[in-house]
Amino acid sequence: MLPSNWFHPKHQMIGLQSPTLFGLMFALALGGCTKAQAADGEYREAENALACQRNTGGWPKNYDRKAVLTKQQLPAVLGARAKLDSTIDNGATYQEIRILADAYRKSGDTRYRDAAVRGIEFLLAAQYDNGGWPQYYPRATGYHQHITYNDDAMIGVMELFRDIVEKEPGLEFVSEKIHSRCDTALEKGLECILKTQVVLDGQRTVWCAQHDRETFKPAKARSYELASLSGAESVRIVQYLMGIEKPDPAVIEAIEGAVAWFDRVQLRGIRQVTVNAPGTAKGRDKQIVADSGAPPLWARFYDLKTQKPFFCSRDGVPRASIAEISYERRNGYSWLGEYARELLDEQYPAWKP
């Protein structure tokens, strides 16, 4: 039986199939690590990444990277390799590659290097011809097919590829051939970012959390994640663009337009607080209160026409305030935050030409 925290409860547990199971079990249990290293967990995350890597080369999301696996638990973990649930959601795959690269740098164990290369190959294969990345690959249905900025998925991949291209410490093992492919992928990804930036009334604004892979238009995901302007994910996109050396006029225009939008739509004079709420599911509740001294906030979603914040329950109906949506969604999602504060106060002024 797998530990209860191995996968997030809402995700399906994994099965069993592997022709070289017992050999893999012992290789993964200790591999190139010493017993002391395995005991103190120095390479535990890397070993778990080896165990959970799919045949596609990618990884699933929401497993416990720091779980302590026994030899009795490994068969079920290894048996899930044939699943087609590889994703870049919630940091999956690109973070595993970084974990493995770091483990290879420290240990010289080629298992880590080889698994990382397979992961990079997976990400290269997953990219659309138009430069975007879907949330899942190769099996993507519904909104998982969209070009996905949600939870920084696509930007996380591009930041990894940028580090590979720039031969950042720990990633020097990547071959010149793959290095070149990553460089091309970055060029295509940048084109996609510029094409998906939403233009309203002739002005560049920001991005939706996901865009249609064919039309590039903002797209809906889950029932409460409507097509919109994202006050959260767009920050990381701008930060990525500001990291481009010698940006061309199109990139500069994209940055300037997004920063101006963040400045226009910031919410001042309010603070989000958590109050005791006896008798509720969590015993607490979120509220918005007036506070003239509060730092600026940004909403997660802004309407594509009015550019005003909205909030949404699972019924898919946008509402003007967080108080109007269900208790479950109000307290189970990030609706407001200081998302762009550091960008406006520090990062953009430091970057500005």
KELUMRO-799282 format. One record per residue (C-alpha): z, x, y; residue number from 0; residue in one letter. Coordinates in nm, 4 decimals. Example, Ala and Ser with C-alpha at 12.3 -4.5 7.8 and 13.67 -1.06 7.14 Angstrom:
REM residues 2
{{0.7800,1.2300,-0.4500},0,'A'},
{{0.7140,1.3670,-0.1060},1,'S'},
END
This chain:
REM residues 353
{{0.0000,0.0000,0.0000},0,'M'},
{{-0.0895,0.1281,0.3451},1,'L'},
{{0.1799,0.1637,0.6096},2,'P'},
{{0.2105,-0.1486,0.8250},3,'S'},
{{0.1126,0.0406,1.1408},4,'N'},
{{-0.1966,0.2082,0.9951},5,'W'},
{{-0.4382,-0.0450,1.1400},6,'F'},
{{-0.3895,-0.2855,1.4229},7,'H'},
{{-0.2768,-0.6185,1.2691},8,'P'},
{{-0.5807,-0.8079,1.3920},9,'K'},
{{-0.8205,-0.5798,1.2086},10,'H'},
{{-0.9105,-0.5998,0.8413},11,'Q'},
{{-0.7503,-0.3554,0.6014},12,'M'},
{{-0.9710,-0.1139,0.4145},13,'I'},
{{-1.1002,-0.1042,0.0580},14,'G'},
{{-1.1757,0.1536,-0.2108},15,'L'},
{{-1.4811,0.3408,-0.3265},16,'Q'},
{{-1.5431,0.7141,-0.3572},17,'S'},
{{-1.7129,0.9119,-0.6335},18,'P'},
{{-1.5145,1.2275,-0.5593},19,'T'},
{{-1.1928,1.0577,-0.4679},20,'L'},
{{-0.9300,1.2823,-0.6204},21,'F'},
{{-1.0993,1.6005,-0.5040},22,'G'},
{{-1.1112,1.4584,-0.1530},23,'L'},
{{-0.7502,1.3472,-0.1759},24,'M'},
{{-0.6164,1.6955,-0.2341},25,'F'},
{{-0.8623,1.8533,0.0101},26,'A'},
{{-0.7505,1.6131,0.2801},27,'L'},
{{-0.3845,1.6375,0.1914},28,'A'},
{{-0.3703,2.0110,0.2665},29,'L'},
{{-0.7262,2.1343,0.3231},30,'G'},
{{-0.7264,2.4584,0.5171},31,'G'},
{{-0.3743,2.3992,0.6490},32,'C'},
{{-0.0643,2.5730,0.5205},33,'T'},
{{0.2094,2.3586,0.3732},34,'K'},
{{0.4243,2.4345,0.6751},35,'A'},
{{0.1533,2.3166,0.9129},36,'Q'},
{{0.1025,1.9993,0.7132},37,'A'},
{{0.4760,1.9359,0.7089},38,'A'},
{{0.5273,1.9690,1.0822},39,'D'},
{{0.2145,1.7686,1.1617},40,'G'},
{{0.0253,2.0373,1.3531},41,'E'},
{{-0.3058,1.9128,1.2119},42,'Y'},
{{-0.2034,1.5615,1.1139},43,'R'},
{{-0.4377,1.3886,1.3592},44,'E'},
{{-0.7291,1.6045,1.2485},45,'A'},
{{-0.6547,1.5416,0.8810},46,'E'},
{{-0.6348,1.1678,0.9438},47,'N'},
{{-0.9651,1.1869,1.1304},48,'A'},
{{-1.1224,1.3517,0.8244},49,'L'},
{{-0.9814,1.0786,0.6020},50,'A'},
{{-1.1007,0.7917,0.8214},51,'C'},
{{-1.4485,0.9158,0.9119},52,'Q'},
{{-1.7140,0.6737,0.7932},53,'R'},
{{-2.0319,0.7695,0.6086},54,'N'},
{{-2.2137,0.6898,0.9332},55,'T'},
{{-2.0346,0.9828,1.0971},56,'G'},
{{-1.8339,0.7584,1.3303},57,'G'},
{{-1.4832,0.6139,1.3178},58,'W'},
{{-1.3185,0.2711,1.3310},59,'P'},
{{-1.0719,0.1846,1.6042},60,'K'},
{{-0.7001,0.1216,1.6173},61,'N'},
{{-0.5799,0.3196,1.3179},62,'Y'},
{{-0.2667,0.5280,1.3648},63,'D'},
{{-0.3891,0.8822,1.4190},64,'R'},
{{-0.0385,1.0178,1.3656},65,'K'},
{{0.0431,0.8280,1.0458},66,'A'},
{{0.1954,1.0267,0.7600},67,'V'},
{{-0.0221,0.9551,0.4571},68,'L'},
{{0.0899,1.0067,0.1002},69,'T'},
{{-0.1432,1.0873,-0.1880},70,'K'},
{{-0.0867,0.7302,-0.3064},71,'Q'},
{{-0.2191,0.5889,0.0215},72,'Q'},
{{-0.5230,0.8153,0.0525},73,'L'},
{{-0.7435,0.6357,-0.2040},74,'P'},
{{-0.7532,0.3165,0.0030},75,'A'},
{{-0.8234,0.5110,0.3205},76,'V'},
{{-1.1010,0.7171,0.1667},77,'L'},
{{-1.2450,0.4110,-0.0003},78,'G'},
{{-1.3314,0.2605,0.3355},79,'A'},
{{-1.5878,0.5273,0.4182},80,'R'},
{{-1.8842,0.3009,0.3432},81,'A'},
{{-1.7767,0.0429,0.6008},82,'K'},
{{-2.0100,-0.0148,0.8940},83,'L'},
{{-1.7350,-0.0522,1.1530},84,'D'},
{{-1.7871,0.2690,1.3497},85,'S'},
{{-1.7326,0.2137,1.7206},86,'T'},
{{-1.6697,0.3735,2.0587},87,'I'},
{{-1.4262,0.0985,2.1574},88,'D'},
{{-1.0668,0.1902,2.2461},89,'N'},
{{-1.1518,0.5602,2.2476},90,'G'},
{{-1.2749,0.5677,1.8890},91,'A'},
{{-1.5154,0.8407,1.7710},92,'T'},
{{-1.5411,1.0503,2.0863},93,'Y'},
{{-1.1662,1.1121,2.0805},94,'Q'},
{{-1.1784,1.2007,1.7107},95,'E'},
{{-1.4472,1.4575,1.7871},96,'I'},
{{-1.2233,1.6167,2.0480},97,'R'},
{{-0.9280,1.6181,1.8077},98,'I'},
{{-1.1376,1.7863,1.5384},99,'L'},
{{-1.2872,2.0379,1.7802},100,'A'},
{{-0.9396,2.1382,1.8957},101,'D'},
{{-0.8202,2.1716,1.5363},102,'A'},
{{-1.1206,2.3914,1.4520},103,'Y'},
{{-1.0546,2.6102,1.7563},104,'R'},
{{-0.6948,2.6640,1.6457},105,'K'},
{{-0.7439,2.6957,1.2708},106,'S'},
{{-1.1017,2.8080,1.2069},107,'G'},
{{-1.1161,2.5440,0.9315},108,'D'},
{{-1.4847,2.4549,0.9005},109,'T'},
{{-1.4064,2.1064,0.7678},110,'R'},
{{-1.3017,2.0120,1.1185},111,'Y'},
{{-1.6146,2.1623,1.2734},112,'R'},
{{-1.8481,1.9933,1.0265},113,'D'},
{{-1.6838,1.6527,1.0717},114,'A'},
{{-1.7041,1.6891,1.4498},115,'A'},
{{-2.0762,1.7705,1.4283},116,'V'},
{{-2.1332,1.4622,1.2132},117,'R'},
{{-1.9547,1.2589,1.4778},118,'G'},
{{-2.1746,1.3987,1.7534},119,'I'},
{{-2.4845,1.3213,1.5457},120,'E'},
{{-2.3555,0.9648,1.5089},121,'F'},
{{-2.3195,0.9235,1.8854},122,'L'},
{{-2.6683,1.0606,1.9446},123,'L'},
{{-2.8136,0.8156,1.6923},124,'A'},
{{-2.6225,0.5237,1.8441},125,'A'},
{{-2.7713,0.5602,2.1925},126,'Q'},
{{-3.0317,0.3029,2.2913},127,'Y'},
{{-3.3718,0.4224,2.4104},128,'D'},
{{-3.2763,0.2868,2.7540},129,'N'},
{{-2.9820,0.5281,2.7700},130,'G'},
{{-2.6955,0.2884,2.7036},131,'G'},
{{-2.4536,0.2779,2.4125},132,'W'},
{{-2.3496,-0.0336,2.2197},133,'P'},
{{-1.9859,-0.0881,2.1357},134,'Q'},
{{-2.0541,-0.0710,1.7606},135,'Y'},
{{-2.3198,0.1076,1.5570},136,'Y'},
{{-2.5080,0.0631,1.3277},137,'P'},
{{-2.3879,-0.2928,1.2691},138,'R'},
{{-2.3525,-0.4628,1.6045},139,'A'},
{{-2.3609,-0.8381,1.6604},140,'T'},
{{-2.2910,-1.0602,1.9580},141,'G'},
{{-2.1448,-0.8863,2.2595},142,'Y'},
{{-2.0934,-0.5667,2.0576},143,'H'},
{{-2.4661,-0.5056,2.1150},144,'Q'},
{{-2.4290,-0.4888,2.4914},145,'H'},
{{-2.4368,-0.1654,2.6877},146,'I'},
{{-2.0627,-0.1133,2.6959},147,'T'},
{{-1.8598,0.0286,2.9831},148,'Y'},
{{-1.5563,-0.1762,2.8780},149,'N'},
{{-1.2466,0.0372,2.8207},150,'D'},
{{-1.4551,0.3373,2.9352},151,'D'},
{{-1.6534,0.3439,2.6090},152,'A'},
{{-1.9888,0.4748,2.7283},153,'M'},
{{-1.8339,0.7031,2.9894},154,'I'},
{{-1.6052,0.8531,2.7250},155,'G'},
{{-1.9119,0.9493,2.5233},156,'V'},
{{-2.0918,1.0914,2.8250},157,'M'},
{{-1.7907,1.2970,2.9308},158,'E'},
{{-1.7824,1.4480,2.5815},159,'L'},
{{-2.1541,1.5267,2.5954},160,'F'},
{{-2.1143,1.6807,2.9406},161,'R'},
{{-1.8415,1.9094,2.8057},162,'D'},
{{-2.0676,2.0046,2.5154},163,'I'},
{{-2.3567,2.0839,2.7477},164,'V'},
{{-2.1304,2.2877,2.9747},165,'E'},
{{-1.9866,2.4663,2.6677},166,'K'},
{{-1.6313,2.3861,2.7545},167,'E'},
{{-1.3670,2.5825,2.5573},168,'P'},
{{-1.3391,2.4523,2.2035},169,'G'},
{{-1.6898,2.3063,2.1954},170,'L'},
{{-1.8880,2.6286,2.1744},171,'E'},
{{-1.9544,2.5710,1.8037},172,'F'},
{{-2.2151,2.3039,1.8814},173,'V'},
{{-2.5621,2.4335,1.7991},174,'S'},
{{-2.8281,2.4851,2.0658},175,'E'},
{{-3.0376,2.2106,1.9082},176,'K'},
{{-2.7605,1.9527,1.9358},177,'I'},
{{-2.6698,2.0926,2.2763},178,'H'},
{{-3.0233,2.0148,2.3945},179,'S'},
{{-3.0113,1.6634,2.2481},180,'R'},
{{-2.6826,1.5958,2.4272},181,'C'},
{{-2.8401,1.7111,2.7522},182,'D'},
{{-3.1282,1.4667,2.7044},183,'T'},
{{-2.8835,1.1896,2.6155},184,'A'},
{{-2.6976,1.2519,2.9408},185,'L'},
{{-3.0165,1.2213,3.1427},186,'E'},
{{-3.0966,0.8901,2.9753},187,'K'},
{{-2.7387,0.7713,3.0173},188,'G'},
{{-2.7461,0.8455,3.3880},189,'L'},
{{-3.0669,0.6472,3.4266},190,'E'},
{{-2.8952,0.3554,3.2554},191,'C'},
{{-2.5925,0.3770,3.4828},192,'I'},
{{-2.8114,0.3662,3.7932},193,'L'},
{{-3.0179,0.0747,3.6563},194,'K'},
{{-2.7109,-0.1333,3.5707},195,'T'},
{{-2.5333,-0.0981,3.9049},196,'Q'},
{{-2.5229,-0.4481,4.0504},197,'V'},
{{-2.7027,-0.4999,4.3818},198,'V'},
{{-2.5967,-0.8035,4.5871},199,'L'},
{{-2.7532,-0.8971,4.9208},200,'D'},
{{-2.9289,-0.5621,4.9250},201,'G'},
{{-2.6069,-0.3647,4.8800},202,'Q'},
{{-2.5055,-0.1573,4.5812},203,'R'},
{{-2.1710,-0.2699,4.4419},204,'T'},
{{-2.0261,-0.1733,4.1026},205,'V'},
{{-2.0809,-0.2544,3.7353},206,'W'},
{{-1.9921,-0.5212,3.4843},207,'C'},
{{-1.7834,-0.4184,3.1839},208,'A'},
{{-2.0931,-0.4765,2.9718},209,'Q'},
{{-2.4626,-0.5259,3.0426},210,'H'},
{{-2.7420,-0.6849,2.8445},211,'D'},
{{-2.9255,-0.4127,2.6539},212,'R'},
{{-3.2687,-0.5531,2.7425},213,'E'},
{{-3.2360,-0.6972,3.0941},214,'T'},
{{-2.9553,-0.4675,3.2206},215,'F'},
{{-2.7902,-0.7750,3.3748},216,'K'},
{{-2.4116,-0.8261,3.3648},217,'P'},
{{-2.3128,-0.9921,3.0376},218,'A'},
{{-2.0205,-1.1840,2.8923},219,'K'},
{{-1.8026,-1.0458,2.6129},220,'A'},
{{-1.5013,-1.2399,2.4841},221,'R'},
{{-1.4417,-1.5939,2.6102},222,'S'},
{{-1.2213,-1.4756,2.8970},223,'Y'},
{{-1.4378,-1.1721,2.9803},224,'E'},
{{-1.7119,-1.3323,3.1865},225,'L'},
{{-2.0095,-1.1609,3.3461},226,'A'},
{{-1.8608,-1.0157,3.6616},227,'S'},
{{-1.8047,-0.7141,3.8825},228,'L'},
{{-1.5466,-0.4882,3.7214},229,'S'},
{{-1.2682,-0.3540,3.9392},230,'G'},
{{-1.1394,-0.1406,3.6531},231,'A'},
{{-1.4183,0.0112,3.4422},232,'E'},
{{-1.6297,0.0833,3.7497},233,'S'},
{{-1.3750,0.3404,3.8675},234,'V'},
{{-1.4375,0.5699,3.5720},235,'R'},
{{-1.8134,0.5352,3.6206},236,'I'},
{{-1.7843,0.6511,3.9824},237,'V'},
{{-1.5608,0.9389,3.8767},238,'Q'},
{{-1.8230,1.0441,3.6240},239,'Y'},
{{-2.0969,1.0332,3.8864},240,'L'},
{{-1.8884,1.2414,4.1261},241,'M'},
{{-1.8654,1.5073,3.8558},242,'G'},
{{-2.2404,1.5661,3.8629},243,'I'},
{{-2.3299,1.9000,4.0175},244,'E'},
{{-2.5911,1.8768,4.2910},245,'K'},
{{-2.6331,1.4974,4.2726},246,'P'},
{{-2.9660,1.3619,4.3859},247,'D'},
{{-2.9940,1.0918,4.6551},248,'P'},
{{-2.9904,0.8098,4.3971},249,'A'},
{{-2.6559,0.9248,4.2558},250,'V'},
{{-2.5075,0.9717,4.6018},251,'I'},
{{-2.6225,0.6226,4.7007},252,'E'},
{{-2.4652,0.4778,4.3865},253,'A'},
{{-2.1325,0.6463,4.4610},254,'I'},
{{-2.1305,0.5506,4.8278},255,'E'},
{{-2.2162,0.1888,4.7466},256,'G'},
{{-1.9434,0.1569,4.4852},257,'A'},
{{-1.6763,0.3205,4.7024},258,'V'},
{{-1.7632,0.0930,4.9943},259,'A'},
{{-1.7310,-0.2062,4.7623},260,'W'},
{{-1.3888,-0.0943,4.6362},261,'F'},
{{-1.2754,-0.0585,4.9953},262,'D'},
{{-1.3975,-0.4095,5.0859},263,'R'},
{{-1.2410,-0.5958,4.7949},264,'V'},
{{-0.8970,-0.4339,4.7721},265,'Q'},
{{-0.6098,-0.6809,4.7694},266,'L'},
{{-0.3289,-0.6085,5.0151},267,'R'},
{{0.0050,-0.7704,5.0839},268,'G'},
{{0.0783,-0.8684,4.7250},269,'I'},
{{0.2592,-0.7167,4.4291},270,'R'},
{{0.2474,-0.8038,4.0601},271,'Q'},
{{0.5946,-0.8290,3.9094},272,'V'},
{{0.7411,-0.9143,3.5714},273,'T'},
{{1.0245,-1.1673,3.5692},274,'V'},
{{1.2543,-1.2971,3.3006},275,'N'},
{{1.1226,-1.6147,3.1424},276,'A'},
{{1.3677,-1.7433,2.8795},277,'P'},
{{1.2104,-1.9680,2.6218},278,'G'},
{{0.8651,-1.8109,2.6479},279,'T'},
{{0.6937,-1.6164,2.3706},280,'A'},
{{0.7757,-1.2774,2.5233},281,'K'},
{{1.0788,-1.3719,2.7257},282,'G'},
{{0.9071,-1.2546,3.0415},283,'R'},
{{0.6187,-1.3539,3.2658},284,'D'},
{{0.3877,-1.2012,3.5247},285,'K'},
{{0.3971,-1.3272,3.8817},286,'Q'},
{{0.2274,-1.2367,4.2086},287,'I'},
{{0.4591,-1.2151,4.5085},288,'V'},
{{0.4017,-1.1396,4.8754},289,'A'},
{{0.4908,-0.7834,4.9755},290,'D'},
{{0.3517,-0.6286,5.2921},291,'S'},
{{0.4551,-0.2813,5.1762},292,'G'},
{{0.2855,-0.2961,4.8381},293,'A'},
{{0.0018,-0.0562,4.7542},294,'P'},
{{-0.3468,-0.2091,4.7284},295,'P'},
{{-0.4486,-0.3782,4.4065},296,'L'},
{{-0.7855,-0.4547,4.2519},297,'W'},
{{-0.8690,-0.7380,4.0168},298,'A'},
{{-1.0184,-0.6709,3.6769},299,'R'},
{{-1.2983,-0.9213,3.7440},300,'F'},
{{-1.4787,-1.0331,4.0595},301,'Y'},
{{-1.7241,-1.3226,4.0818},302,'D'},
{{-2.0887,-1.2132,4.0955},303,'L'},
{{-2.1662,-1.4508,4.3828},304,'K'},
{{-1.8553,-1.4758,4.5985},305,'T'},
{{-1.7184,-1.1295,4.5070},306,'Q'},
{{-1.3734,-1.2885,4.4923},307,'K'},
{{-1.1232,-1.2145,4.2115},308,'P'},
{{-1.0966,-1.4548,3.9219},309,'F'},
{{-0.8765,-1.4933,3.6168},310,'F'},
{{-0.9558,-1.6643,3.2905},311,'C'},
{{-0.7950,-1.8199,2.9841},312,'S'},
{{-0.9607,-1.8419,2.6455},313,'R'},
{{-1.1313,-2.1630,2.7600},314,'D'},
{{-1.3734,-1.9495,2.9611},315,'G'},
{{-1.3078,-2.1286,3.2908},316,'V'},
{{-1.2603,-1.8895,3.5878},317,'P'},
{{-0.9597,-1.9623,3.8091},318,'R'},
{{-0.8549,-1.8295,4.1466},319,'A'},
{{-0.5034,-1.7130,4.0589},320,'S'},
{{-0.3207,-1.5587,3.7664},321,'I'},
{{-0.0692,-1.8452,3.7819},322,'A'},
{{-0.3426,-2.0911,3.6846},323,'E'},
{{-0.4303,-1.9346,3.3496},324,'I'},
{{-0.2471,-1.9693,3.0209},325,'S'},
{{0.0799,-1.7864,2.9616},326,'Y'},
{{-0.0781,-1.6116,2.6611},327,'E'},
{{-0.3683,-1.4612,2.8573},328,'R'},
{{-0.1643,-1.3971,3.1714},329,'R'},
{{0.0706,-1.1758,2.9721},330,'N'},
{{-0.1765,-1.0411,2.7190},331,'G'},
{{-0.4367,-0.8718,2.9373},332,'Y'},
{{-0.4669,-0.6370,3.2350},333,'S'},
{{-0.5797,-0.8548,3.5269},334,'W'},
{{-0.4677,-0.6539,3.8292},335,'L'},
{{-0.3942,-0.2889,3.8903},336,'G'},
{{-0.4080,0.0037,4.1299},337,'E'},
{{-0.7361,0.0870,3.9594},338,'Y'},
{{-0.9215,0.2468,4.2517},339,'A'},
{{-0.6279,0.3804,4.4543},340,'R'},
{{-0.6624,0.7452,4.3521},341,'E'},
{{-1.0398,0.7235,4.3811},342,'L'},
{{-1.0251,0.6051,4.7424},343,'L'},
{{-0.7232,0.8064,4.8581},344,'D'},
{{-0.7950,1.1426,4.6955},345,'E'},
{{-1.1017,1.1832,4.4778},346,'Q'},
{{-1.3724,1.0386,4.7024},347,'Y'},
{{-1.2519,1.2192,5.0196},348,'P'},
{{-1.2473,1.5461,4.8244},349,'A'},
{{-1.5985,1.4847,4.6914},350,'W'},
{{-1.7599,1.3452,5.0049},351,'K'},
{{-2.0445,1.5728,5.1190},352,'P'},
END
